[in-house]
Amino acid sequence: MRYISTRGKVGKIGFVDAFLMGLGDDGGLLVPEEIPVVPAAKLKEWETLSYKELMLNIFSYYTNDEIPQDDLKAMAEASYSTFRDPEVTPVRKLSDSLYLLELFHGPTFAFKDIALQFMGQLYAYVAAKRNLQIHILGATSGDTGASAIEGVRGKEGIKICILHPHQKVSKVQELQMTTVQDDNVLNLSVHGNFDDCQGLIKELFADLDFKARNRLCAINSINFVRILAQTVYYFYAYFQVKKQTGAETVDFSVPTGNFGDIFAGYLAKRMGLPVRKLIIATNENNILERFIRGGLYKPGDFKTTYSPSMDIQVASNFERYLYYLFGENPAKVAELMEGFKREGKIEVGSDILSRAQSEFDAYGVDGDECLATIKKYYAQGQGYLLDPHSSCGVAAAERCGGDGVVCISLATAHPAKFDEAIRLCGIEQTFPDAIAKLFDKPQRQKVVNASLEEVARELETFYNA
Ligand SMILES: *Cc1c(COP(=O)(O)O)cnc(C)c1O
């Protein structure tokens, strides 16, 4: 397996080099040269595997034996033994046709832990093997930062800097990032929104001199390994639900911001997992919903919502999908992305749009519907408390499904992370200990402007100290 860029000017490179490169050196995103298709007989064999075994099987298609199987196994073990549920990502029945995939049993209570616990192990492994100093740089709408920091805090050979939008993340998210006292961690709190943070990061990674000089590595979903780690739970959830319901085909509803998590679902589908529809669930920042409805990809006004981890206008991973939507044509992707930079939009014709509509459905959930859905499931049956992101997923599943096909909706965070929204529903929750403890710890962060020069200066000082 080799990796190439969606814009055609990188490659072909191996698994570890793709992991270290993060964003393609030509500004594109790295993708596997060819998506492996898992034969039906093999899928059948995978039905009974544990989460970790399944992960090793899926990764074996992508790692080219660059990492010995025993090492990979040890890393999978270390990554997922930190989870509070032995199944890692258990499914839970909400109704006959709706299942919830709980992805929040990791150390920071959000789905980002699934990929980032593993990537922390992998960075430490590669740093030791290649005798490298690794400097991780990332932007977060809240959960990626907490997860990534948790994954590498105190690790030898690694420093990490995370940019988050100042006072636009939830209190628990902020505390999870800023109460970490290890010296290899720097939090920059940026005056601006997530798109500003992501824009700064993209520019710094695109400056190849700066990137090389500071040995920058990426943990955002621009990194292909993160996507790959997330395909595992699509397979795992499908097998669990098949066992419980006999369903041969399912839909997935995915609360989406950067199109990363749902792209992992798309990859699983292309690998042969019997998925009918992938439902893009957004909040009021609904650029992806508008694209699926009308073929125009154009950022609207930024809105602050109850689901801040999805408050994103420019979805970086959308470029990966464009690459496949246009038949793996890098010249076309480069042209579209240049057009996007120039004119701020991408528009596709009706044939391409029909293809996108045959693969995805989409629904943007507004604030009232988000809270109403939380209240409804809390009051119903034995009572289930959804977090506001998972609530968007469930609301979209209800809206787009209902025709007999079982839908698996992704629960991307624990409600304790977003108590602001839960309180607005008139619900009082008890925090898990690990979260309650955060409120007594001192915070460390530096507030900066959304200025490239200012951020670059902070980084050079931190990485070279
Ligand atoms: C990051 C995040 C999302 C969105 O995931 P993407 O990969 O950006 O689409 C949804 N819900 C929660 C809780 C998140 O942290």
The ligand as a Gaussian input file, in Angstrom:
#p B3LYP/6-31G(d) Opt

LIG

0 1
 C      -15.084000      16.376000      16.577000
 C      -16.463000      16.068000      16.982000
 C      -17.485000      15.872000      16.030000
 C      -17.249000      16.050000      14.562000
 O      -16.334000      15.135000      14.035000
 P      -15.631000      15.405000      12.631000
 O      -14.638000      14.326000      12.460000
 O      -15.014000      16.769000      12.718000
 O      -16.708000      15.367000      11.617000
 C      -18.732000      15.509000      16.504000
 N      -18.997000      15.367000      17.813000
 C      -18.047000      15.554000      18.752000
 C      -18.406000      15.396000      20.181000
 C      -16.750000      15.897000      18.370000
 O      -15.807000      16.078000      19.304000

